Amino acid sequence: MGKIIGMILGLAVLAFVAFKAMYGHTSVERGTPKQQLDNVKSAAKDIELKQEQAAEEALKKATAE
C-alpha cells in the first residue's frame, strides 16, 4: 500500500515538474485575464512602435542613396 501511495505522489510531482517546464508557469502564477490582456496590448504596442521605427529608417536609407 505504501509503495502505491509513493508511486502516485512521485507521478504527481513528475507531472507538475513537466507542466512547469513546458509552460513556464502554473495557473496560479499566470495572473488574471485582465492582466494578461494588458500585457498583450502593451507588447503589441511595442512591436508596432519598433516596426514603425524600422520602416522610417528604411525610408531614410532609401531616400538618402
PQR file of N, CA, C, O and H, with PARSE charges and radii, in Angstrom:
ATOM      1  N   MET A   1       0.817  -1.183   0.000 -0.4000 1.5000
ATOM      2  CA  MET A   1       0.000   0.000   0.000 -0.0000 2.0000
ATOM      3  C   MET A   1       0.872   1.263   0.000  0.5500 1.7000
ATOM      4  O   MET A   1       0.570   2.238  -0.688 -0.5500 1.4000
ATOM      5  N   GLY A   2       1.942   1.229   0.772 -0.4000 1.5000
ATOM      6  CA  GLY A   2       2.842   2.374   0.856 -0.0000 2.0000
ATOM      7  C   GLY A   2       3.552   2.638  -0.461  0.5500 1.7000
ATOM      8  O   GLY A   2       3.800   3.786  -0.827 -0.5500 1.4000
ATOM      9  H   GLY A   2       2.187   0.437   1.331  0.4000 1.0000
ATOM     10  N   LYS A   3       3.879   1.552  -1.178 -0.4000 1.5000
ATOM     11  CA  LYS A   3       4.547   1.709  -2.472 -0.0000 2.0000
ATOM     12  C   LYS A   3       3.623   2.385  -3.484  0.5500 1.7000
ATOM     13  O   LYS A   3       4.068   3.206  -4.286 -0.5500 1.4000
ATOM     14  H   LYS A   3       3.676   0.618  -0.882  0.4000 1.0000
ATOM     15  N   ILE A   4       2.353   2.042  -3.444 -0.4000 1.5000
ATOM     16  CA  ILE A   4       1.385   2.620  -4.376 -0.0000 2.0000
ATOM     17  C   ILE A   4       1.217   4.105  -4.091  0.5500 1.7000
ATOM     18  O   ILE A   4       1.185   4.914  -5.019 -0.5500 1.4000
ATOM     19  H   ILE A   4       1.991   1.375  -2.792  0.4000 1.0000
ATOM     20  N   ILE A   5       1.110   4.468  -2.834 -0.4000 1.5000
ATOM     21  CA  ILE A   5       0.970   5.882  -2.470 -0.0000 2.0000
ATOM     22  C   ILE A   5       2.221   6.646  -2.865  0.5500 1.7000
ATOM     23  O   ILE A   5       2.134   7.754  -3.395 -0.5500 1.4000
ATOM     24  H   ILE A   5       1.136   3.811  -2.080  0.4000 1.0000
ATOM     25  N   GLY A   6       3.375   6.064  -2.611 -0.4000 1.5000
ATOM     26  CA  GLY A   6       4.636   6.697  -3.007 -0.0000 2.0000
ATOM     27  C   GLY A   6       4.731   6.873  -4.509  0.5500 1.7000
ATOM     28  O   GLY A   6       5.206   7.899  -4.994 -0.5500 1.4000
ATOM     29  H   GLY A   6       3.446   5.165  -2.180  0.4000 1.0000
ATOM     30  N   MET A   7       4.280   5.875  -5.241 -0.4000 1.5000
ATOM     31  CA  MET A   7       4.302   5.945  -6.700 -0.0000 2.0000
ATOM     32  C   MET A   7       3.356   7.033  -7.217  0.5500 1.7000
ATOM     33  O   MET A   7       3.700   7.769  -8.142 -0.5500 1.4000
ATOM     34  H   MET A   7       3.893   5.041  -4.847  0.4000 1.0000
ATOM     35  N   ILE A   8       2.183   7.131  -6.626 -0.4000 1.5000
ATOM     36  CA  ILE A   8       1.211   8.157  -7.031 -0.0000 2.0000
ATOM     37  C   ILE A   8       1.757   9.548  -6.732  0.5500 1.7000
ATOM     38  O   ILE A   8       1.656  10.445  -7.569 -0.5500 1.4000
ATOM     39  H   ILE A   8       1.904   6.533  -5.875  0.4000 1.0000
ATOM     40  N   LEU A   9       2.334   9.736  -5.550 -0.4000 1.5000
ATOM     41  CA  LEU A   9       2.919  11.036  -5.210 -0.0000 2.0000
ATOM     42  C   LEU A   9       4.086  11.370  -6.132  0.5500 1.7000
ATOM     43  O   LEU A   9       4.233  12.520  -6.546 -0.5500 1.4000
ATOM     44  H   LEU A   9       2.417   9.007  -4.870  0.4000 1.0000
ATOM     45  N   GLY A  10       4.904  10.397  -6.454 -0.4000 1.5000
ATOM     46  CA  GLY A  10       6.027  10.611  -7.365 -0.0000 2.0000
ATOM     47  C   GLY A  10       5.554  11.013  -8.751  0.5500 1.7000
ATOM     48  O   GLY A  10       6.144  11.899  -9.369 -0.5500 1.4000
ATOM     49  H   GLY A  10       4.784   9.463  -6.118  0.4000 1.0000
ATOM     50  N   LEU A  11       4.506  10.381  -9.247 -0.4000 1.5000
ATOM     51  CA  LEU A  11       3.959  10.733 -10.549 -0.0000 2.0000
ATOM     52  C   LEU A  11       3.350  12.134 -10.535  0.5500 1.7000
ATOM     53  O   LEU A  11       3.449  12.870 -11.517 -0.5500 1.4000
ATOM     54  H   LEU A  11       4.027   9.661  -8.744  0.4000 1.0000
ATOM     55  N   ALA A  12       2.720  12.498  -9.416 -0.4000 1.5000
ATOM     56  CA  ALA A  12       2.143  13.839  -9.311 -0.0000 2.0000
ATOM     57  C   ALA A  12       3.248  14.896  -9.358  0.5500 1.7000
ATOM     58  O   ALA A  12       3.106  15.913 -10.036 -0.5500 1.4000
ATOM     59  H   ALA A  12       2.640  11.901  -8.618  0.4000 1.0000
ATOM     60  N   VAL A  13       4.333  14.658  -8.648 -0.4000 1.5000
ATOM     61  CA  VAL A  13       5.463  15.596  -8.669 -0.0000 2.0000
ATOM     62  C   VAL A  13       6.067  15.660 -10.063  0.5500 1.7000
ATOM     63  O   VAL A  13       6.387  16.743 -10.551 -0.5500 1.4000
ATOM     64  H   VAL A  13       4.447  13.832  -8.097  0.4000 1.0000
ATOM     65  N   LEU A  14       6.222  14.530 -10.697 -0.4000 1.5000
ATOM     66  CA  LEU A  14       6.770  14.488 -12.051 -0.0000 2.0000
ATOM     67  C   LEU A  14       5.872  15.231 -13.034  0.5500 1.7000
ATOM     68  O   LEU A  14       6.369  15.946 -13.905 -0.5500 1.4000
ATOM     69  H   LEU A  14       5.962  13.649 -10.300  0.4000 1.0000
ATOM     70  N   ALA A  15       4.570  15.074 -12.907 -0.4000 1.5000
ATOM     71  CA  ALA A  15       3.634  15.779 -13.785 -0.0000 2.0000
ATOM     72  C   ALA A  15       3.716  17.282 -13.557  0.5500 1.7000
ATOM     73  O   ALA A  15       3.668  18.054 -14.514 -0.5500 1.4000
ATOM     74  H   ALA A  15       4.166  14.494 -12.200  0.4000 1.0000
ATOM     75  N   PHE A  16       3.838  17.708 -12.308 -0.4000 1.5000
ATOM     76  CA  PHE A  16       3.956  19.140 -12.009 -0.0000 2.0000
ATOM     77  C   PHE A  16       5.236  19.715 -12.608  0.5500 1.7000
ATOM     78  O   PHE A  16       5.214  20.788 -13.211 -0.5500 1.4000
ATOM     79  H   PHE A  16       3.876  17.081 -11.530  0.4000 1.0000
ATOM     80  N   VAL A  17       6.333  19.014 -12.446 -0.4000 1.5000
ATOM     81  CA  VAL A  17       7.615  19.481 -12.988 -0.0000 2.0000
ATOM     82  C   VAL A  17       7.557  19.539 -14.508  0.5500 1.7000
ATOM     83  O   VAL A  17       8.064  20.489 -15.106 -0.5500 1.4000
ATOM     84  H   VAL A  17       6.351  18.142 -11.957  0.4000 1.0000
ATOM     85  N   ALA A  18       6.955  18.552 -15.139 -0.4000 1.5000
ATOM     86  CA  ALA A  18       6.836  18.556 -16.600 -0.0000 2.0000
ATOM     87  C   ALA A  18       5.959  19.710 -17.071  0.5500 1.7000
ATOM     88  O   ALA A  18       6.294  20.371 -18.054 -0.5500 1.4000
ATOM     89  H   ALA A  18       6.544  17.780 -14.654  0.4000 1.0000
ATOM     90  N   PHE A  19       4.859  19.960 -16.401 -0.4000 1.5000
ATOM     91  CA  PHE A  19       3.982  21.078 -16.764 -0.0000 2.0000
ATOM     92  C   PHE A  19       4.715  22.397 -16.604  0.5500 1.7000
ATOM     93  O   PHE A  19       4.626  23.265 -17.472 -0.5500 1.4000
ATOM     94  H   PHE A  19       4.587  19.423 -15.603  0.4000 1.0000
ATOM     95  N   LYS A  20       5.429  22.555 -15.515 -0.4000 1.5000
ATOM     96  CA  LYS A  20       6.179  23.780 -15.239 -0.0000 2.0000
ATOM     97  C   LYS A  20       7.263  23.977 -16.303  0.5500 1.7000
ATOM     98  O   LYS A  20       7.496  25.105 -16.739 -0.5500 1.4000
ATOM     99  H   LYS A  20       5.501  21.850 -14.810  0.4000 1.0000
ATOM    100  N   ALA A  21       7.920  22.911 -16.721 -0.4000 1.5000
ATOM    101  CA  ALA A  21       8.974  23.007 -17.731 -0.0000 2.0000
ATOM    102  C   ALA A  21       8.401  23.366 -19.099  0.5500 1.7000
ATOM    103  O   ALA A  21       9.023  24.119 -19.848 -0.5500 1.4000
ATOM    104  H   ALA A  21       7.731  21.995 -16.368  0.4000 1.0000
ATOM    105  N   MET A  22       7.242  22.845 -19.428 -0.4000 1.5000
ATOM    106  CA  MET A  22       6.658  23.096 -20.745 -0.0000 2.0000
ATOM    107  C   MET A  22       6.039  24.476 -20.850  0.5500 1.7000
ATOM    108  O   MET A  22       6.213  25.152 -21.864 -0.5500 1.4000
ATOM    109  H   MET A  22       6.737  22.234 -18.819  0.4000 1.0000
ATOM    110  N   TYR A  23       5.327  24.904 -19.834 -0.4000 1.5000
ATOM    111  CA  TYR A  23       4.570  26.144 -19.928 -0.0000 2.0000
ATOM    112  C   TYR A  23       5.210  27.293 -19.155  0.5500 1.7000
ATOM    113  O   TYR A  23       4.799  28.440 -19.333 -0.5500 1.4000
ATOM    114  H   TYR A  23       5.186  24.355 -19.010  0.4000 1.0000
ATOM    115  N   GLY A  24       6.180  27.034 -18.321 -0.4000 1.5000
ATOM    116  CA  GLY A  24       6.902  28.068 -17.620 -0.0000 2.0000
ATOM    117  C   GLY A  24       6.167  28.689 -16.450  0.5500 1.7000
ATOM    118  O   GLY A  24       6.718  29.571 -15.791 -0.5500 1.4000
ATOM    119  H   GLY A  24       6.514  26.103 -18.176  0.4000 1.0000
ATOM    120  N   HIS A  25       4.972  28.274 -16.171 -0.4000 1.5000
ATOM    121  CA  HIS A  25       4.202  28.827 -15.067 -0.0000 2.0000
ATOM    122  C   HIS A  25       3.073  27.885 -14.716  0.5500 1.7000
ATOM    123  O   HIS A  25       2.730  26.982 -15.478 -0.5500 1.4000
ATOM    124  H   HIS A  25       4.525  27.558 -16.706  0.4000 1.0000
ATOM    125  N   THR A  26       2.516  28.110 -13.573 -0.4000 1.5000
ATOM    126  CA  THR A  26       1.313  27.375 -13.197 -0.0000 2.0000
ATOM    127  C   THR A  26       0.122  28.301 -13.361  0.5500 1.7000
ATOM    128  O   THR A  26       0.303  29.492 -13.612 -0.5500 1.4000
ATOM    129  H   THR A  26       2.795  28.845 -12.954  0.4000 1.0000
ATOM    130  N   SER A  27      -1.055  27.797 -13.229 -0.4000 1.5000
ATOM    131  CA  SER A  27      -2.245  28.632 -13.405 -0.0000 2.0000
ATOM    132  C   SER A  27      -2.332  29.707 -12.330  0.5500 1.7000
ATOM    133  O   SER A  27      -2.932  30.755 -12.570 -0.5500 1.4000
ATOM    134  H   SER A  27      -1.202  26.829 -13.025  0.4000 1.0000
ATOM    135  N   VAL A  28      -1.768  29.488 -11.181 -0.4000 1.5000
ATOM    136  CA  VAL A  28      -1.786  30.483 -10.112 -0.0000 2.0000
ATOM    137  C   VAL A  28      -0.851  31.644 -10.469  0.5500 1.7000
ATOM    138  O   VAL A  28      -1.175  32.797 -10.185 -0.5500 1.4000
ATOM    139  H   VAL A  28      -1.280  28.636 -10.985  0.4000 1.0000
ATOM    140  N   GLU A  29       0.301  31.359 -11.087 -0.4000 1.5000
ATOM    141  CA  GLU A  29       1.278  32.388 -11.425 -0.0000 2.0000
ATOM    142  C   GLU A  29       0.874  33.195 -12.652  0.5500 1.7000
ATOM    143  O   GLU A  29       1.440  34.259 -12.904 -0.5500 1.4000
ATOM    144  H   GLU A  29       0.564  30.423 -11.317  0.4000 1.0000
ATOM    145  N   ARG A  30      -0.056  32.726 -13.388 -0.4000 1.5000
ATOM    146  CA  ARG A  30      -0.425  33.330 -14.662 -0.0000 2.0000
ATOM    147  C   ARG A  30      -1.043  34.717 -14.496  0.5500 1.7000
ATOM    148  O   ARG A  30      -0.805  35.585 -15.335 -0.5500 1.4000
ATOM    149  H   ARG A  30      -0.516  31.862 -13.184  0.4000 1.0000
ATOM    150  N   GLY A  31      -1.810  34.950 -13.468 -0.4000 1.5000
ATOM    151  CA  GLY A  31      -2.444  36.241 -13.246 -0.0000 2.0000
ATOM    152  C   GLY A  31      -3.876  36.232 -13.760  0.5500 1.7000
ATOM    153  O   GLY A  31      -4.378  35.233 -14.275 -0.5500 1.4000
ATOM    154  H   GLY A  31      -2.003  34.244 -12.786  0.4000 1.0000
ATOM    155  N   THR A  32      -4.502  37.373 -13.600 -0.4000 1.5000
ATOM    156  CA  THR A  32      -5.893  37.471 -14.022 -0.0000 2.0000
ATOM    157  C   THR A  32      -5.964  37.675 -15.532  0.5500 1.7000
ATOM    158  O   THR A  32      -4.988  38.111 -16.142 -0.5500 1.4000
ATOM    159  H   THR A  32      -4.093  38.184 -13.182  0.4000 1.0000
ATOM    160  N   PRO A  33      -7.094  37.368 -16.134 -0.5600 1.5000
ATOM    161  CA  PRO A  33      -7.234  37.582 -17.576  0.2800 2.0000
ATOM    162  C   PRO A  33      -7.021  39.043 -17.982  0.5500 1.7000
ATOM    163  O   PRO A  33      -6.491  39.315 -19.059 -0.5500 1.4000
ATOM    164  N   LYS A  34      -7.428  39.973 -17.136 -0.4000 1.5000
ATOM    165  CA  LYS A  34      -7.224  41.386 -17.457 -0.0000 2.0000
ATOM    166  C   LYS A  34      -5.736  41.719 -17.503  0.5500 1.7000
ATOM    167  O   LYS A  34      -5.297  42.469 -18.375 -0.5500 1.4000
ATOM    168  H   LYS A  34      -7.858  39.752 -16.261  0.4000 1.0000
ATOM    169  N   GLN A  35      -4.963  41.175 -16.580 -0.4000 1.5000
ATOM    170  CA  GLN A  35      -3.522  41.399 -16.590 -0.0000 2.0000
ATOM    171  C   GLN A  35      -2.899  40.816 -17.850  0.5500 1.7000
ATOM    172  O   GLN A  35      -2.027  41.432 -18.461 -0.5500 1.4000
ATOM    173  H   GLN A  35      -5.319  40.567 -15.871  0.4000 1.0000
ATOM    174  N   GLN A  36      -3.349  39.627 -18.235 -0.4000 1.5000
ATOM    175  CA  GLN A  36      -2.830  39.008 -19.449 -0.0000 2.0000
ATOM    176  C   GLN A  36      -3.152  39.866 -20.663  0.5500 1.7000
ATOM    177  O   GLN A  36      -2.302  40.054 -21.533 -0.5500 1.4000
ATOM    178  H   GLN A  36      -4.058  39.126 -17.738  0.4000 1.0000
ATOM    179  N   LEU A  37      -4.375  40.388 -20.728 -0.4000 1.5000
ATOM    180  CA  LEU A  37      -4.780  41.221 -21.852 -0.0000 2.0000
ATOM    181  C   LEU A  37      -3.970  42.508 -21.881  0.5500 1.7000
ATOM    182  O   LEU A  37      -3.562  42.958 -22.952 -0.5500 1.4000
ATOM    183  H   LEU A  37      -5.066  40.236 -20.021  0.4000 1.0000
ATOM    184  N   ASP A  38      -3.736  43.099 -20.727 -0.4000 1.5000
ATOM    185  CA  ASP A  38      -2.918  44.307 -20.664 -0.0000 2.0000
ATOM    186  C   ASP A  38      -1.493  44.033 -21.137  0.5500 1.7000
ATOM    187  O   ASP A  38      -0.892  44.855 -21.829 -0.5500 1.4000
ATOM    188  H   ASP A  38      -4.068  42.733 -19.857  0.4000 1.0000
ATOM    189  N   ASN A  39      -0.957  42.875 -20.759 -0.4000 1.5000
ATOM    190  CA  ASN A  39       0.386  42.506 -21.205 -0.0000 2.0000
ATOM    191  C   ASN A  39       0.437  42.337 -22.716  0.5500 1.7000
ATOM    192  O   ASN A  39       1.399  42.761 -23.357 -0.5500 1.4000
ATOM    193  H   ASN A  39      -1.445  42.207 -20.197  0.4000 1.0000
ATOM    194  N   VAL A  40      -0.578  41.728 -23.280 -0.4000 1.5000
ATOM    195  CA  VAL A  40      -0.626  41.526 -24.726 -0.0000 2.0000
ATOM    196  C   VAL A  40      -0.745  42.869 -25.439  0.5500 1.7000
ATOM    197  O   VAL A  40      -0.086  43.103 -26.452 -0.5500 1.4000
ATOM    198  H   VAL A  40      -1.359  41.383 -22.760  0.4000 1.0000
ATOM    199  N   LYS A  41      -1.589  43.750 -24.904 -0.4000 1.5000
ATOM    200  CA  LYS A  41      -1.765  45.065 -25.527 -0.0000 2.0000
ATOM    201  C   LYS A  41      -0.467  45.860 -25.502  0.5500 1.7000
ATOM    202  O   LYS A  41      -0.108  46.482 -26.502 -0.5500 1.4000
ATOM    203  H   LYS A  41      -2.125  43.561 -24.081  0.4000 1.0000
ATOM    204  N   SER A  42       0.242  45.851 -24.378 -0.4000 1.5000
ATOM    205  CA  SER A  42       1.491  46.606 -24.300 -0.0000 2.0000
ATOM    206  C   SER A  42       2.557  45.991 -25.196  0.5500 1.7000
ATOM    207  O   SER A  42       3.355  46.715 -25.791 -0.5500 1.4000
ATOM    208  H   SER A  42      -0.049  45.346 -23.565  0.4000 1.0000
ATOM    209  N   ALA A  43       2.582  44.681 -25.299 -0.4000 1.5000
ATOM    210  CA  ALA A  43       3.540  44.031 -26.194 -0.0000 2.0000
ATOM    211  C   ALA A  43       3.229  44.371 -27.647  0.5500 1.7000
ATOM    212  O   ALA A  43       4.146  44.591 -28.438 -0.5500 1.4000
ATOM    213  H   ALA A  43       1.934  44.092 -24.816  0.4000 1.0000
ATOM    214  N   ALA A  44       1.963  44.417 -28.005 -0.4000 1.5000
ATOM    215  CA  ALA A  44       1.575  44.763 -29.376 -0.0000 2.0000
ATOM    216  C   ALA A  44       1.961  46.196 -29.697  0.5500 1.7000
ATOM    217  O   ALA A  44       2.420  46.481 -30.803 -0.5500 1.4000
ATOM    218  H   ALA A  44       1.218  44.238 -27.363  0.4000 1.0000
ATOM    219  N   LYS A  45       1.781  47.100 -28.744 -0.4000 1.5000
ATOM    220  CA  LYS A  45       2.176  48.495 -28.965 -0.0000 2.0000
ATOM    221  C   LYS A  45       3.687  48.603 -29.170  0.5500 1.7000
ATOM    222  O   LYS A  45       4.152  49.348 -30.032 -0.5500 1.4000
ATOM    223  H   LYS A  45       1.408  46.868 -27.846  0.4000 1.0000
ATOM    224  N   ASP A  46       4.448  47.853 -28.370 -0.4000 1.5000
ATOM    225  CA  ASP A  46       5.910  47.865 -28.516 -0.0000 2.0000
ATOM    226  C   ASP A  46       6.332  47.346 -29.887  0.5500 1.7000
ATOM    227  O   ASP A  46       7.228  47.908 -30.516 -0.5500 1.4000
ATOM    228  H   ASP A  46       4.070  47.248 -27.670  0.4000 1.0000
ATOM    229  N   ILE A  47       5.696  46.287 -30.344 -0.4000 1.5000
ATOM    230  CA  ILE A  47       6.026  45.715 -31.652 -0.0000 2.0000
ATOM    231  C   ILE A  47       5.687  46.706 -32.761  0.5500 1.7000
ATOM    232  O   ILE A  47       6.476  46.898 -33.686 -0.5500 1.4000
ATOM    233  H   ILE A  47       4.968  45.830 -29.833  0.4000 1.0000
ATOM    234  N   GLU A  48       4.526  47.328 -32.671 -0.4000 1.5000
ATOM    235  CA  GLU A  48       4.134  48.314 -33.682 -0.0000 2.0000
ATOM    236  C   GLU A  48       5.110  49.488 -33.720  0.5500 1.7000
ATOM    237  O   GLU A  48       5.464  49.966 -34.797 -0.5500 1.4000
ATOM    238  H   GLU A  48       3.885  47.172 -31.919  0.4000 1.0000
ATOM    239  N   LEU A  49       5.539  49.950 -32.559 -0.4000 1.5000
ATOM    240  CA  LEU A  49       6.476  51.060 -32.492 -0.0000 2.0000
ATOM    241  C   LEU A  49       7.814  50.683 -33.119  0.5500 1.7000
ATOM    242  O   LEU A  49       8.392  51.470 -33.870 -0.5500 1.4000
ATOM    243  H   LEU A  49       5.251  49.561 -31.684  0.4000 1.0000
ATOM    244  N   LYS A  50       8.305  49.496 -32.818 -0.4000 1.5000
ATOM    245  CA  LYS A  50       9.574  49.041 -33.397 -0.0000 2.0000
ATOM    246  C   LYS A  50       9.469  48.903 -34.912  0.5500 1.7000
ATOM    247  O   LYS A  50      10.397  49.267 -35.635 -0.5500 1.4000
ATOM    248  H   LYS A  50       7.836  48.857 -32.208  0.4000 1.0000
ATOM    249  N   GLN A  51       8.347  48.381 -35.392 -0.4000 1.5000
ATOM    250  CA  GLN A  51       8.165  48.235 -36.838 -0.0000 2.0000
ATOM    251  C   GLN A  51       8.081  49.598 -37.514  0.5500 1.7000
ATOM    252  O   GLN A  51       8.612  49.779 -38.610 -0.5500 1.4000
ATOM    253  H   GLN A  51       7.594  48.085 -34.805  0.4000 1.0000
ATOM    254  N   GLU A  52       7.429  50.542 -36.883 -0.4000 1.5000
ATOM    255  CA  GLU A  52       7.318  51.890 -37.432 -0.0000 2.0000
ATOM    256  C   GLU A  52       8.699  52.545 -37.507  0.5500 1.7000
ATOM    257  O   GLU A  52       9.031  53.191 -38.502 -0.5500 1.4000
ATOM    258  H   GLU A  52       6.997  50.395 -35.993  0.4000 1.0000
ATOM    259  N   GLN A  53       9.489  52.378 -36.465 -0.4000 1.5000
ATOM    260  CA  GLN A  53      10.840  52.943 -36.463 -0.0000 2.0000
ATOM    261  C   GLN A  53      11.706  52.293 -37.542  0.5500 1.7000
ATOM    262  O   GLN A  53      12.471  52.979 -38.220 -0.5500 1.4000
ATOM    263  H   GLN A  53       9.219  51.854 -35.657  0.4000 1.0000
ATOM    264  N   ALA A  54      11.591  50.985 -37.702 -0.4000 1.5000
ATOM    265  CA  ALA A  54      12.365  50.289 -38.721 -0.0000 2.0000
ATOM    266  C   ALA A  54      11.945  50.743 -40.117  0.5500 1.7000
ATOM    267  O   ALA A  54      12.791  50.885 -40.999 -0.5500 1.4000
ATOM    268  H   ALA A  54      10.969  50.427 -37.152  0.4000 1.0000
ATOM    269  N   ALA A  55      10.649  50.973 -40.325 -0.4000 1.5000
ATOM    270  CA  ALA A  55      10.167  51.435 -41.630 -0.0000 2.0000
ATOM    271  C   ALA A  55      10.684  52.844 -41.919  0.5500 1.7000
ATOM    272  O   ALA A  55      11.072  53.146 -43.048 -0.5500 1.4000
ATOM    273  H   ALA A  55       9.961  50.857 -39.608  0.4000 1.0000
ATOM    274  N   GLU A  56      10.690  53.704 -40.900 -0.4000 1.5000
ATOM    275  CA  GLU A  56      11.196  55.059 -41.092 -0.0000 2.0000
ATOM    276  C   GLU A  56      12.683  55.052 -41.416  0.5500 1.7000
ATOM    277  O   GLU A  56      13.130  55.811 -42.276 -0.5500 1.4000
ATOM    278  H   GLU A  56      10.375  53.459 -39.983  0.4000 1.0000
ATOM    279  N   GLU A  57      13.463  54.198 -40.735 -0.4000 1.5000
ATOM    280  CA  GLU A  57      14.881  54.094 -41.016 -0.0000 2.0000
ATOM    281  C   GLU A  57      15.125  53.574 -42.430  0.5500 1.7000
ATOM    282  O   GLU A  57      16.016  54.062 -43.125 -0.5500 1.4000
ATOM    283  H   GLU A  57      13.100  53.582 -40.036  0.4000 1.0000
ATOM    284  N   ALA A  58      14.344  52.595 -42.855 -0.4000 1.5000
ATOM    285  CA  ALA A  58      14.490  52.058 -44.204 -0.0000 2.0000
ATOM    286  C   ALA A  58      14.145  53.125 -45.236  0.5500 1.7000
ATOM    287  O   ALA A  58      14.798  53.210 -46.276 -0.5500 1.4000
ATOM    288  H   ALA A  58      13.619  52.199 -42.290  0.4000 1.0000
ATOM    289  N   LEU A  59      13.141  53.929 -44.965 -0.4000 1.5000
ATOM    290  CA  LEU A  59      12.754  55.012 -45.882 -0.0000 2.0000
ATOM    291  C   LEU A  59      13.858  56.051 -45.979  0.5500 1.7000
ATOM    292  O   LEU A  59      14.163  56.544 -47.064 -0.5500 1.4000
ATOM    293  H   LEU A  59      12.611  53.860 -44.120  0.4000 1.0000
ATOM    294  N   LYS A  60      14.459  56.384 -44.831 -0.4000 1.5000
ATOM    295  CA  LYS A  60      15.554  57.360 -44.830 -0.0000 2.0000
ATOM    296  C   LYS A  60      16.755  56.830 -45.616  0.5500 1.7000
ATOM    297  O   LYS A  60      17.390  57.577 -46.360 -0.5500 1.4000
ATOM    298  H   LYS A  60      14.211  55.983 -43.949  0.4000 1.0000
ATOM    299  N   LYS A  61      17.065  55.544 -45.452 -0.4000 1.5000
ATOM    300  CA  LYS A  61      18.181  54.963 -46.214 -0.0000 2.0000
ATOM    301  C   LYS A  61      17.887  54.956 -47.681  0.5500 1.7000
ATOM    302  O   LYS A  61      18.775  55.225 -48.490 -0.5500 1.4000
ATOM    303  H   LYS A  61      16.549  54.937 -44.848  0.4000 1.0000
ATOM    304  N   ALA A  62      16.655  54.653 -48.056 -0.4000 1.5000
ATOM    305  CA  ALA A  62      16.291  54.576 -49.473 -0.0000 2.0000
ATOM    306  C   ALA A  62      16.308  55.950 -50.121  0.5500 1.7000
ATOM    307  O   ALA A  62      16.699  56.067 -51.282 -0.5500 1.4000
ATOM    308  H   ALA A  62      15.933  54.434 -47.400  0.4000 1.0000
ATOM    309  N   THR A  63      15.899  56.989 -49.412 -0.4000 1.5000
ATOM    310  CA  THR A  63      15.878  58.323 -49.997 -0.0000 2.0000
ATOM    311  C   THR A  63      17.246  58.981 -49.949  0.5500 1.7000
ATOM    312  O   THR A  63      17.507  59.893 -50.733 -0.5500 1.4000
ATOM    313  H   THR A  63      15.581  56.894 -48.468  0.4000 1.0000
ATOM    314  N   ALA A  64      18.129  58.550 -49.054 -0.4000 1.5000
ATOM    315  CA  ALA A  64      19.461  59.132 -48.939 -0.0000 2.0000
ATOM    316  C   ALA A  64      20.378  58.663 -50.073  0.5500 1.7000
ATOM    317  O   ALA A  64      21.325  59.367 -50.422 -0.5500 1.4000
ATOM    318  H   ALA A  64      17.917  57.809 -48.417  0.4000 1.0000
ATOM    319  N   GLU A  65      20.124  57.533 -50.632 -0.4000 1.5000
ATOM    320  CA  GLU A  65      21.013  56.997 -51.669 -0.0000 2.0000
ATOM    321  C   GLU A  65      20.724  57.561 -53.016  0.5500 1.7000
ATOM    322  O   GLU A  65      21.389  57.206 -53.990 -0.5500 1.4000
ATOM    323  H   GLU A  65      19.354  56.962 -50.348  0.4000 1.0000
TER
END
